[in-house]
Structure formats: C-alpha cells, structure tokens
C-alpha cells in the first residue's frame, strides 16, 4: 500500500534540500500533489495483471492476433523519471481469445510499477503466456526515456526497442516474421 504521508514528508525534505521553502505559496501543496501522483504512477503494485486476462471468450480462431500501437508510460526505477512509448502484442490463441482492452490493461498494471523496459517487455509476454495460455506470444515495446532526454547524454528522440517471445512466436520463424510485418504495418 502506498504511504502518502511518508511521500509528502519526503517531498518536503527534498524541497528543503534543494534550498527552497516548502511553505512558500507555490510549493505548499506540492508534497500532497507528489504523493497523489506517486499513488497513481505506482498503482500497479497492488494489482495482478493475470486477473484482468482471466476473462476470455471461447473461439476457434487459431491464427495470429495482434494489437499494435498501445500507448504506455512507466517510471524508470533508476532515476524515477518517466519513459513512454508504444507496445505491440501478438498471440496465437488455442481456443480462447482475450479482449483487446484486457491486453492494454495488463500492460498498464505492469507499467505502473518502478520498472526497466526490458523487464516490462518480458513481464508482459510472460503474463499473457500464463493467463491466456496461447500457443505463442510476442511483445515489442518502443520507448523514449526521460533519463536520456532531460539529463545525462541529453539525446531527445532516442528510443529503446525491446522484444520478448514465447512458444510458437519464438520457435516458428514464419509466425514471428508475420508478427513483425503486422506491427510494422507492411
């Protein structure tokens, strides 16, 4: 559970540590707003992404299903700065399909935790593979990281692209090629 009171105290201490007055008019409510923001940003810590994928539909479709261009953001656990981008998900059902919104919700739950993109990509693939029991699954995430844009090397527009595949989307080259062609729009 998020301890908003402790976050407010910590935010006040940071404001003081940078040489500002947390009682100044423009800053007086900042610790409370930061605590609310963190509660929202890290709400995925209290949720199980497998649960949202439990609802599905019996369907004989056994070909590739792709949801592409799902916007997401997360917080980098190294600097507590955001990274954001798009995710693409593909899976080959085995008699059961899940709703597209459920895939996006699972991504949001996993993204709303302190993360690194590589782990998020794997967790999303593993969650879908476990919960939906498909023959195969693949995920590709492309994101810009504010820790590279705002500080350090300062390279805005740079994107990290990560992928993970399980089952037939890992072992069958033709199925993986089809997935990659569908997410690229060709």
ZAKERO-880216 format. One line per field, with one value per atom (N, C-alpha, C): chain; atom name; residue number from 1; x, y, z. Coordinates in pm, whole numbers. Last residue first. Layout:
N
c <- A | ...
a <- CA | ...
k <- NUM | ...
east <- X | ...
north <- Y | ...
up <- Z | ...
END
This chain:
186
c <- A | A | A | A | A | A | A | A | A | A | A | A | A | A | A | A | A | A | A | A | A | A | A | A | A | A | A | A | A | A | A | A | A | A | A | A | A | A | A | A | A | A | A | A | A | A | A | A | A | A | A | A | A | A | A | A | A | A | A | A | A | A | A | A | A | A | A | A | A | A | A | A | A | A | A | A | A | A | A | A | A | A | A | A | A | A | A | A | A | A | A | A | A | A | A | A | A | A | A | A | A | A | A | A | A | A | A | A | A | A | A | A | A | A | A | A | A | A | A | A | A | A | A | A | A | A | A | A | A | A | A | A | A | A | A | A | A | A | A | A | A | A | A | A | A | A | A | A | A | A | A | A | A | A | A | A | A | A | A | A | A | A | A | A | A | A | A | A | A | A | A | A | A | A | A | A | A | A | A | A | A | A | A | A | A | A | A | A | A | A | A | A | A | A | A | A | A | A | A | A | A | A | A | A | A | A | A | A | A | A | A | A | A | A | A | A | A | A | A | A | A | A | A | A | A | A | A | A | A | A | A | A | A | A | A | A | A | A | A | A | A | A | A | A | A | A | A | A | A | A | A | A | A | A | A | A | A | A | A | A | A | A | A | A | A | A | A | A | A | A | A | A | A | A | A | A | A | A | A | A | A | A | A | A | A | A | A | A | A | A | A | A | A | A | A | A | A | A | A | A | A | A | A | A | A | A | A | A | A | A | A | A | A | A | A | A | A | A | A | A | A | A | A | A | A | A | A | A | A | A | A | A | A | A | A | A | A | A | A | A | A | A | A | A | A | A | A | A | A | A | A | A | A | A | A | A | A | A | A | A | A | A | A | A | A | A | A | A | A | A | A | A | A | A | A | A | A | A | A | A | A | A | A | A | A | A | A | A | A | A | A | A | A | A | A | A | A | A | A | A | A | A | A | A | A | A | A | A | A | A | A | A | A | A | A | A | A | A | A | A | A | A | A | A | A | A | A | A | A | A | A | A | A | A | A | A | A | A | A | A | A | A | A | A | A | A | A | A | A | A | A | A | A | A | A | A | A | A | A | A | A | A | A | A | A | A | A | A | A | A | A | A | A | A | A | A | A | A | A | A | A | A | A | A | A | A | A | A | A | A | A | A | A | A | A | A | A | A | A | A | A | A | A | A | A | A | A | A | A | A | A | A | A | A | A | A | A | A | A | A | A | A | A | A | A | A | A | A | A | A | A | A | A | A | A | A | A | A | A | A | A | A | A | A | A | A | A | A | A | A | A | A | A | A | A | A | A | A
a <- N | CA | C | N | CA | C | N | CA | C | N | CA | C | N | CA | C | N | CA | C | N | CA | C | N | CA | C | N | CA | C | N | CA | C | N | CA | C | N | CA | C | N | CA | C | N | CA | C | N | CA | C | N | CA | C | N | CA | C | N | CA | C | N | CA | C | N | CA | C | N | CA | C | N | CA | C | N | CA | C | N | CA | C | N | CA | C | N | CA | C | N | CA | C | N | CA | C | N | CA | C | N | CA | C | N | CA | C | N | CA | C | N | CA | C | N | CA | C | N | CA | C | N | CA | C | N | CA | C | N | CA | C | N | CA | C | N | CA | C | N | CA | C | N | CA | C | N | CA | C | N | CA | C | N | CA | C | N | CA | C | N | CA | C | N | CA | C | N | CA | C | N | CA | C | N | CA | C | N | CA | C | N | CA | C | N | CA | C | N | CA | C | N | CA | C | N | CA | C | N | CA | C | N | CA | C | N | CA | C | N | CA | C | N | CA | C | N | CA | C | N | CA | C | N | CA | C | N | CA | C | N | CA | C | N | CA | C | N | CA | C | N | CA | C | N | CA | C | N | CA | C | N | CA | C | N | CA | C | N | CA | C | N | CA | C | N | CA | C | N | CA | C | N | CA | C | N | CA | C | N | CA | C | N | CA | C | N | CA | C | N | CA | C | N | CA | C | N | CA | C | N | CA | C | N | CA | C | N | CA | C | N | CA | C | N | CA | C | N | CA | C | N | CA | C | N | CA | C | N | CA | C | N | CA | C | N | CA | C | N | CA | C | N | CA | C | N | CA | C | N | CA | C | N | CA | C | N | CA | C | N | CA | C | N | CA | C | N | CA | C | N | CA | C | N | CA | C | N | CA | C | N | CA | C | N | CA | C | N | CA | C | N | CA | C | N | CA | C | N | CA | C | N | CA | C | N | CA | C | N | CA | C | N | CA | C | N | CA | C | N | CA | C | N | CA | C | N | CA | C | N | CA | C | N | CA | C | N | CA | C | N | CA | C | N | CA | C | N | CA | C | N | CA | C | N | CA | C | N | CA | C | N | CA | C | N | CA | C | N | CA | C | N | CA | C | N | CA | C | N | CA | C | N | CA | C | N | CA | C | N | CA | C | N | CA | C | N | CA | C | N | CA | C | N | CA | C | N | CA | C | N | CA | C | N | CA | C | N | CA | C | N | CA | C | N | CA | C | N | CA | C | N | CA | C | N | CA | C | N | CA | C | N | CA | C | N | CA | C | N | CA | C | N | CA | C | N | CA | C | N | CA | C | N | CA | C | N | CA | C | N | CA | C | N | CA | C | N | CA | C | N | CA | C | N | CA | C | N | CA | C | N | CA | C | N | CA | C | N | CA | C | N | CA | C | N | CA | C | N | CA | C | N | CA | C | N | CA | C | N | CA | C | N | CA | C | N | CA | C | N | CA | C | N | CA | C | N | CA | C | N | CA | C | N | CA | C | N | CA | C
k <- 186 | 186 | 186 | 185 | 185 | 185 | 184 | 184 | 184 | 183 | 183 | 183 | 182 | 182 | 182 | 181 | 181 | 181 | 180 | 180 | 180 | 179 | 179 | 179 | 178 | 178 | 178 | 177 | 177 | 177 | 176 | 176 | 176 | 175 | 175 | 175 | 174 | 174 | 174 | 173 | 173 | 173 | 172 | 172 | 172 | 171 | 171 | 171 | 170 | 170 | 170 | 169 | 169 | 169 | 168 | 168 | 168 | 167 | 167 | 167 | 166 | 166 | 166 | 165 | 165 | 165 | 164 | 164 | 164 | 163 | 163 | 163 | 162 | 162 | 162 | 161 | 161 | 161 | 160 | 160 | 160 | 159 | 159 | 159 | 158 | 158 | 158 | 157 | 157 | 157 | 156 | 156 | 156 | 155 | 155 | 155 | 154 | 154 | 154 | 153 | 153 | 153 | 152 | 152 | 152 | 151 | 151 | 151 | 150 | 150 | 150 | 149 | 149 | 149 | 148 | 148 | 148 | 147 | 147 | 147 | 146 | 146 | 146 | 145 | 145 | 145 | 144 | 144 | 144 | 143 | 143 | 143 | 142 | 142 | 142 | 141 | 141 | 141 | 140 | 140 | 140 | 139 | 139 | 139 | 138 | 138 | 138 | 137 | 137 | 137 | 136 | 136 | 136 | 135 | 135 | 135 | 134 | 134 | 134 | 133 | 133 | 133 | 132 | 132 | 132 | 131 | 131 | 131 | 130 | 130 | 130 | 129 | 129 | 129 | 128 | 128 | 128 | 127 | 127 | 127 | 126 | 126 | 126 | 125 | 125 | 125 | 124 | 124 | 124 | 123 | 123 | 123 | 122 | 122 | 122 | 121 | 121 | 121 | 120 | 120 | 120 | 119 | 119 | 119 | 118 | 118 | 118 | 117 | 117 | 117 | 116 | 116 | 116 | 115 | 115 | 115 | 114 | 114 | 114 | 113 | 113 | 113 | 112 | 112 | 112 | 111 | 111 | 111 | 110 | 110 | 110 | 109 | 109 | 109 | 108 | 108 | 108 | 107 | 107 | 107 | 106 | 106 | 106 | 105 | 105 | 105 | 104 | 104 | 104 | 103 | 103 | 103 | 102 | 102 | 102 | 101 | 101 | 101 | 100 | 100 | 100 | 99 | 99 | 99 | 98 | 98 | 98 | 97 | 97 | 97 | 96 | 96 | 96 | 95 | 95 | 95 | 94 | 94 | 94 | 93 | 93 | 93 | 92 | 92 | 92 | 91 | 91 | 91 | 90 | 90 | 90 | 89 | 89 | 89 | 88 | 88 | 88 | 87 | 87 | 87 | 86 | 86 | 86 | 85 | 85 | 85 | 84 | 84 | 84 | 83 | 83 | 83 | 82 | 82 | 82 | 81 | 81 | 81 | 80 | 80 | 80 | 79 | 79 | 79 | 78 | 78 | 78 | 77 | 77 | 77 | 76 | 76 | 76 | 75 | 75 | 75 | 74 | 74 | 74 | 73 | 73 | 73 | 72 | 72 | 72 | 71 | 71 | 71 | 70 | 70 | 70 | 69 | 69 | 69 | 68 | 68 | 68 | 67 | 67 | 67 | 66 | 66 | 66 | 65 | 65 | 65 | 64 | 64 | 64 | 63 | 63 | 63 | 62 | 62 | 62 | 61 | 61 | 61 | 60 | 60 | 60 | 59 | 59 | 59 | 58 | 58 | 58 | 57 | 57 | 57 | 56 | 56 | 56 | 55 | 55 | 55 | 54 | 54 | 54 | 53 | 53 | 53 | 52 | 52 | 52 | 51 | 51 | 51 | 50 | 50 | 50 | 49 | 49 | 49 | 48 | 48 | 48 | 47 | 47 | 47 | 46 | 46 | 46 | 45 | 45 | 45 | 44 | 44 | 44 | 43 | 43 | 43 | 42 | 42 | 42 | 41 | 41 | 41 | 40 | 40 | 40 | 39 | 39 | 39 | 38 | 38 | 38 | 37 | 37 | 37 | 36 | 36 | 36 | 35 | 35 | 35 | 34 | 34 | 34 | 33 | 33 | 33 | 32 | 32 | 32 | 31 | 31 | 31 | 30 | 30 | 30 | 29 | 29 | 29 | 28 | 28 | 28 | 27 | 27 | 27 | 26 | 26 | 26 | 25 | 25 | 25 | 24 | 24 | 24 | 23 | 23 | 23 | 22 | 22 | 22 | 21 | 21 | 21 | 20 | 20 | 20 | 19 | 19 | 19 | 18 | 18 | 18 | 17 | 17 | 17 | 16 | 16 | 16 | 15 | 15 | 15 | 14 | 14 | 14 | 13 | 13 | 13 | 12 | 12 | 12 | 11 | 11 | 11 | 10 | 10 | 10 | 9 | 9 | 9 | 8 | 8 | 8 | 7 | 7 | 7 | 6 | 6 | 6 | 5 | 5 | 5 | 4 | 4 | 4 | 3 | 3 | 3 | 2 | 2 | 2 | 1 | 1 | 1
east <- 329 | 351 | 273 | 326 | 226 | 245 | 474 | 538 | 442 | 314 | 335 | 404 | 319 | 193 | 215 | 589 | 532 | 403 | 606 | 687 | 636 | 424 | 403 | 479 | 559 | 424 | 392 | 792 | 801 | 666 | 678 | 745 | 757 | 591 | 492 | 553 | 835 | 732 | 629 | 974 | 1024 | 917 | 878 | 839 | 871 | 961 | 1018 | 984 | 829 | 974 | 1033 | 573 | 627 | 778 | 526 | 542 | 595 | 676 | 603 | 631 | 749 | 731 | 658 | 953 | 862 | 864 | 1017 | 1016 | 919 | 1210 | 1114 | 1127 | 1257 | 1279 | 1174 | 1414 | 1318 | 1356 | 1443 | 1487 | 1376 | 1512 | 1416 | 1487 | 1566 | 1623 | 1522 | 1445 | 1404 | 1463 | 1725 | 1580 | 1552 | 1976 | 1950 | 1801 | 2147 | 2053 | 2035 | 2314 | 2356 | 2267 | 2197 | 2299 | 2335 | 1855 | 1978 | 2081 | 1639 | 1648 | 1780 | 1677 | 1636 | 1668 | 1737 | 1829 | 1799 | 1528 | 1663 | 1769 | 1309 | 1341 | 1478 | 1309 | 1337 | 1382 | 1078 | 1173 | 1186 | 1025 | 1001 | 1115 | 861 | 950 | 921 | 821 | 800 | 905 | 661 | 764 | 727 | 591 | 571 | 689 | 419 | 534 | 495 | 328 | 307 | 435 | 154 | 272 | 232 | -71 | 38 | 167 | -185 | -180 | -70 | -286 | -246 | -245 | -345 | -428 | -397 | -157 | -301 | -388 | 103 | 48 | -104 | 126 | 151 | 92 | 81 | -12 | 3 | 306 | 170 | 68 | 525 | 501 | 359 | 496 | 492 | 460 | 524 | 402 | 388 | 781 | 667 | 536 | 938 | 931 | 810 | 887 | 863 | 848 | 977 | 838 | 801 | 1252 | 1170 | 1023 | 1321 | 1349 | 1262 | 1257 | 1181 | 1202 | 1210 | 1301 | 1230 | 1009 | 1038 | 1166 | 769 | 906 | 958 | 455 | 544 | 681 | 278 | 259 | 326 | 318 | 392 | 382 | 136 | 280 | 364 | -103 | -74 | 76 | -81 | -86 | -51 | -88 | 30 | 32 | -349 | -237 | -107 | -488 | -495 | -381 | -433 | -387 | -389 | -563 | -419 | -361 | -824 | -759 | -608 | -892 | -875 | -807 | -921 | -808 | -784 | -1005 | -1041 | -919 | -871 | -894 | -929 | -979 | -924 | -954 | -921 | -969 | -900 | -803 | -943 | -1001 | -534 | -563 | -706 | -398 | -487 | -499 | -107 | -178 | -265 | -45 | -54 | -133 | 125 | 67 | 61 | 153 | 135 | 74 | 340 | 272 | 270 | 347 | 368 | 287 | 514 | 406 | 448 | 603 | 609 | 489 | 819 | 687 | 705 | 942 | 968 | 833 | 1002 | 918 | 990 | 1227 | 1179 | 1097 | 1368 | 1230 | 1184 | 1608 | 1605 | 1469 | 1562 | 1696 | 1696 | 1308 | 1345 | 1483 | 1104 | 1234 | 1276 | 768 | 869 | 995 | 578 | 621 | 724 | 313 | 424 | 455 | 180 | 204 | 308 | -38 | 45 | 62 | -15 | -76 | 12 | 41 | 36 | -31 | -161 | -41 | -66 | -239 | -283 | -159 | -307 | -212 | -285 | -318 | -398 | -298 | -275 | -216 | -316 | -520 | -420 | -378 | -735 | -604 | -492 | -1063 | -956 | -819 | -1273 | -1189 | -1075 | -1330 | -1330 | -1234 | -1444 | -1418 | -1434 | -1291 | -1404 | -1361 | -1207 | -1183 | -1306 | -1061 | -1184 | -1149 | -801 | -878 | -1008 | -667 | -667 | -746 | -681 | -757 | -763 | -514 | -658 | -735 | -258 | -316 | -468 | -189 | -226 | -287 | -292 | -240 | -282 | -196 | -285 | -214 | -29 | -137 | -232 | 139 | 199 | 92 | -3 | 12 | 74 | 24 | -96 | -88 | 221 | 261 | 142 | 93 | 201 | 234 | -88 | -137 | -29 | 91 | -13 | -68 | 236 | 301 | 199 | 34 | 92 | 157 | -4 | -116 | -64 | 252 | 202 | 87 | 253 | 351 | 304 | 50 | 32 | 130 | 171 | 46 | 24 | 398 | 415 | 288 | 259 | 339 | 362 | 136 | 59 | 136 | 341 | 277 | 198 | 461 | 508 | 430 | 361 | 361 | 399 | 406 | 273 | 270 | 636 | 610 | 480 | 699 | 583 | 550 | 932 | 810 | 683 | 1170 | 1086 | 956 | 1479 | 1350 | 1274 | 1708 | 1720 | 1592 | 1689 | 1734 | 1740 | 1590 | 1727 | 1778 | 1322 | 1416 | 1561 | 1233 | 1216 | 1313 | 1290 | 1361 | 1350 | 1109 | 1253 | 1334 | 869 | 902 | 1052 | 891 | 887 | 920 | 878 | 999 | 1005 | 617 | 730 | 860 | 476 | 466 | 584 | 542 | 584 | 580 | 416 | 563 | 615 | 149 | 203 | 356 | 109 | 111 | 171 | 212 | 208 | 223 | 49 | 124 | 104 | 84 | 0 | 88
north <- -340 | -380 | -504 | -255 | -200 | -239 | -363 | -255 | -194 | -561 | -444 | -330 | -741 | -678 | -557 | -820 | -749 | -677 | -951 | -831 | -752 | -1165 | -1070 | -940 | -1295 | -1240 | -1136 | -1375 | -1279 | -1215 | -1560 | -1441 | -1334 | -1750 | -1681 | -1555 | -1831 | -1774 | -1696 | -1943 | -1822 | -1754 | -2063 | -2071 | -1939 | -2003 | -2120 | -2129 | -1775 | -1785 | -1894 | -1820 | -1694 | -1684 | -2058 | -2061 | -1930 | -1951 | -2051 | -2042 | -1598 | -1726 | -1822 | -1306 | -1401 | -1533 | -960 | -1089 | -1179 | -660 | -762 | -885 | -305 | -435 | -534 | -9 | -107 | -242 | 323 | 188 | 96 | 621 | 521 | 389 | 968 | 833 | 737 | 1210 | 1137 | 997 | 1371 | 1358 | 1287 | 1316 | 1276 | 1259 | 1357 | 1453 | 1428 | 1213 | 1232 | 1330 | 1361 | 1272 | 1305 | 1458 | 1460 | 1371 | 1434 | 1552 | 1566 | 1194 | 1316 | 1440 | 984 | 1010 | 1143 | 993 | 996 | 1016 | 959 | 1095 | 1104 | 754 | 759 | 900 | 622 | 729 | 743 | 291 | 399 | 498 | 10 | 116 | 238 | -337 | -204 | -110 | -626 | -531 | -396 | -967 | -828 | -746 | -1267 | -1180 | -1038 | -1609 | -1468 | -1391 | -1919 | -1832 | -1688 | -2049 | -2130 | -2050 | -1913 | -1922 | -2017 | -1867 | -1999 | -2010 | -1638 | -1670 | -1807 | -1637 | -1615 | -1662 | -1695 | -1767 | -1758 | -1516 | -1658 | -1743 | -1272 | -1317 | -1467 | -1273 | -1262 | -1313 | -1282 | -1392 | -1391 | -1035 | -1162 | -1278 | -862 | -860 | -990 | -924 | -947 | -951 | -839 | -981 | -1011 | -562 | -638 | -787 | -500 | -478 | -560 | -551 | -633 | -622 | -348 | -488 | -581 | -110 | -152 | -299 | -124 | -103 | -164 | 38 | -59 | -26 | 69 | 105 | -2 | 45 | -3 | 55 | 40 | 128 | 70 | -162 | -38 | 54 | -356 | -384 | -257 | -220 | -268 | -292 | -176 | -64 | -106 | -443 | -358 | -243 | -508 | -584 | -504 | -329 | -315 | -391 | -431 | -296 | -275 | -677 | -674 | -538 | -588 | -663 | -666 | -481 | -389 | -458 | -713 | -622 | -528 | -1013 | -884 | -793 | -1328 | -1228 | -1096 | -1654 | -1522 | -1430 | -1996 | -1891 | -1760 | -2180 | -2200 | -2093 | -2060 | -2204 | -2224 | -1780 | -1844 | -1994 | -1625 | -1727 | -1804 | -1272 | -1407 | -1497 | -964 | -1064 | -1198 | -621 | -754 | -844 | -332 | -417 | -558 | -8 | -152 | -221 | 306 | 220 | 74 | 529 | 488 | 405 | 649 | 633 | 594 | 694 | 655 | 620 | 936 | 855 | 805 | 879 | 963 | 876 | 743 | 783 | 892 | 631 | 776 | 830 | 353 | 405 | 554 | 283 | 262 | 317 | 485 | 417 | 405 | 439 | 516 | 431 | 447 | 385 | 478 | 443 | 510 | 434 | 366 | 336 | 433 | 285 | 381 | 339 | 37 | 64 | 165 | -57 | 85 | 120 | -350 | -268 | -124 | -671 | -539 | -452 | -961 | -855 | -730 | -1305 | -1188 | -1082 | -1581 | -1469 | -1356 | -1843 | -1766 | -1646 | -1974 | -2024 | -1961 | -1950 | -1881 | -1929 | -2049 | -2146 | -2081 | -1941 | -1906 | -2000 | -1826 | -1947 | -1911 | -1547 | -1598 | -1723 | -1425 | -1451 | -1510 | -1312 | -1307 | -1324 | -1302 | -1423 | -1428 | -1068 | -1155 | -1284 | -960 | -893 | -979 | -1139 | -1133 | -1067 | -1081 | -1209 | -1206 | -845 | -840 | -969 | -739 | -859 | -857 | -453 | -522 | -640 | -289 | -353 | -432 | -181 | -265 | -343 | -6 | -144 | -237 | 247 | 171 | 25 | 434 | 303 | 217 | 667 | 609 | 466 | 719 | 683 | 611 | 774 | 674 | 626 | 981 | 852 | 741 | 1181 | 1139 | 1001 | 1212 | 1165 | 1111 | 1308 | 1183 | 1126 | 1548 | 1444 | 1310 | 1686 | 1653 | 1543 | 1714 | 1639 | 1596 | 1875 | 1740 | 1654 | 2114 | 2025 | 1888 | 2303 | 2182 | 2081 | 2498 | 2446 | 2317 | 2624 | 2490 | 2424 | 2878 | 2791 | 2647 | 2983 | 2967 | 2869 | 2803 | 2909 | 2879 | 2589 | 2667 | 2782 | 2484 | 2410 | 2482 | 2674 | 2675 | 2601 | 2538 | 2607 | 2595 | 2385 | 2525 | 2605 | 2121 | 2196 | 2346 | 2043 | 2006 | 2079 | 2125 | 2194 | 2168 | 1934 | 2077 | 2159 | 1701 | 1728 | 1876 | 1728 | 1724 | 1753 | 1711 | 1833 | 1841 | 1446 | 1554 | 1687 | 1314 | 1303 | 1415 | 1379 | 1418 | 1417 | 1255 | 1400 | 1451 | 989 | 1051 | 1203 | 950 | 943 | 1006 | 976 | 1067 | 1067 | 764 | 901 | 1000 | 472 | 553 | 700 | 222 | 347 | 429 | -118 | 0 | 125
up <- -4271 | -4410 | -4445 | -4008 | -4100 | -4243 | -3813 | -3890 | -3992 | -3718 | -3631 | -3705 | -3937 | -3896 | -3806 | -3942 | -4057 | -4017 | -3695 | -3719 | -3839 | -3744 | -3635 | -3662 | -3955 | -3976 | -3868 | -3822 | -3934 | -3960 | -3645 | -3592 | -3701 | -3826 | -3741 | -3684 | -3935 | -4022 | -3940 | -3713 | -3780 | -3865 | -3422 | -3563 | -3633 | -3161 | -3229 | -3378 | -3073 | -3054 | -3143 | -3124 | -3175 | -3149 | -2988 | -3133 | -3190 | -2682 | -2759 | -2908 | -2676 | -2608 | -2702 | -2681 | -2747 | -2671 | -2668 | -2598 | -2674 | -2717 | -2760 | -2672 | -2732 | -2668 | -2718 | -2806 | -2856 | -2795 | -2711 | -2683 | -2733 | -2890 | -2840 | -2816 | -2893 | -2892 | -2832 | -2846 | -2965 | -2974 | -2692 | -2715 | -2847 | -2521 | -2660 | -2683 | -2280 | -2341 | -2491 | -2114 | -2253 | -2329 | -1823 | -1878 | -2021 | -1891 | -1812 | -1882 | -2064 | -1977 | -1904 | -2209 | -2275 | -2192 | -2046 | -2158 | -2224 | -1872 | -1813 | -1921 | -2036 | -1992 | -1926 | -2310 | -2167 | -2129 | -2535 | -2508 | -2357 | -2662 | -2566 | -2562 | -2768 | -2814 | -2728 | -2736 | -2678 | -2732 | -2830 | -2870 | -2809 | -2769 | -2731 | -2782 | -2844 | -2865 | -2825 | -2794 | -2769 | -2798 | -2862 | -2864 | -2837 | -2788 | -2844 | -2847 | -2469 | -2614 | -2660 | -2199 | -2247 | -2400 | -2066 | -2182 | -2240 | -1849 | -1827 | -1942 | -1959 | -1843 | -1837 | -2170 | -2193 | -2081 | -2041 | -2145 | -2168 | -1868 | -1816 | -1916 | -2046 | -1951 | -1897 | -2180 | -2255 | -2161 | -1958 | -2039 | -2117 | -1868 | -1780 | -1859 | -2090 | -2051 | -1964 | -2078 | -2201 | -2171 | -1818 | -1855 | -1979 | -1845 | -1755 | -1792 | -2027 | -2059 | -1973 | -1893 | -2012 | -2045 | -1545 | -1657 | -1778 | -1291 | -1396 | -1469 | -1042 | -1080 | -1175 | -1213 | -1108 | -1140 | -1434 | -1319 | -1194 | -1614 | -1633 | -1512 | -1530 | -1521 | -1533 | -1585 | -1449 | -1432 | -1864 | -1770 | -1628 | -1960 | -1982 | -1882 | -1886 | -1829 | -1844 | -2051 | -1904 | -1837 | -2305 | -2270 | -2118 | -2281 | -2308 | -2269 | -2246 | -2137 | -2156 | -2488 | -2376 | -2258 | -2642 | -2668 | -2550 | -2466 | -2522 | -2538 | -2572 | -2468 | -2537 | -2679 | -2706 | -2588 | -2716 | -2626 | -2662 | -2882 | -2846 | -2755 | -2847 | -2851 | -2801 | -3030 | -2933 | -2956 | -3048 | -3125 | -3026 | -3023 | -2966 | -3059 | -2980 | -3068 | -2997 | -2922 | -2864 | -2970 | -2877 | -2975 | -2915 | -2731 | -2721 | -2830 | -2718 | -2765 | -2752 | -2455 | -2594 | -2632 | -2195 | -2258 | -2404 | -1868 | -2006 | -2066 | -1605 | -1693 | -1818 | -1330 | -1439 | -1533 | -1137 | -1110 | -1207 | -1202 | -1181 | -1139 | -1199 | -1171 | -1139 | -1273 | -1133 | -1098 | -1466 | -1459 | -1313 | -1499 | -1427 | -1415 | -1805 | -1681 | -1617 | -2041 | -1975 | -1849 | -2368 | -2227 | -2173 | -2642 | -2569 | -2423 | -2872 | -2741 | -2667 | -3135 | -3105 | -2973 | -3192 | -3208 | -3168 | -3147 | -3104 | -3107 | -3331 | -3299 | -3256 | -3359 | -3320 | -3275 | -3577 | -3505 | -3481 | -3541 | -3616 | -3532 | -3447 | -3407 | -3490 | -3332 | -3405 | -3355 | -3187 | -3258 | -3335 | -2860 | -3002 | -3073 | -2559 | -2636 | -2784 | -2417 | -2494 | -2568 | -2087 | -2229 | -2292 | -1801 | -1879 | -2027 | -1717 | -1687 | -1766 | -1740 | -1859 | -1836 | -1492 | -1599 | -1725 | -1347 | -1320 | -1432 | -1427 | -1470 | -1451 | -1298 | -1440 | -1491 | -992 | -1057 | -1204 | -798 | -890 | -954 | -658 | -582 | -670 | -845 | -740 | -663 | -1002 | -1050 | -947 | -898 | -864 | -908 | -937 | -887 | -845 | -1027 | -1106 | -1065 | -811 | -944 | -1025 | -605 | -584 | -718 | -720 | -699 | -675 | -714 | -840 | -826 | -439 | -523 | -657 | -372 | -313 | -395 | -516 | -549 | -494 | -381 | -523 | -567 | -129 | -142 | -286 | -197 | -141 | -151 | -301 | -386 | -325 | -151 | -182 | -266 | -130 | -10 | -35 | -342 | -308 | -196 | -371 | -488 | -458 | -104 | -163 | -280 | 103 | 5 | -69 | 253 | 299 | 204 | 157 | 129 | 177 | 6 | 125 | 95 | -125 | -136 | -5 | -139 | -100 | -112 | -174 | -292 | -264 | 74 | 38 | -86 | 66 | 155 | 113 | -118 | -146 | -61 | 26 | -100 | -134 | 239 | 267 | 140 | 98 | 171 | 198 | 13 | -87 | -22 | 260 | 177 | 74 | 335 | 419 | 339 | 126 | 147 | 231 | 174 | 48 | 63 | 418 | 411 | 283 | 332 | 434 | 429 | 155 | 103 | 204 | 103 | 225 | 183 | -76 | -87 | 41 | 0 | 0 | 0
END
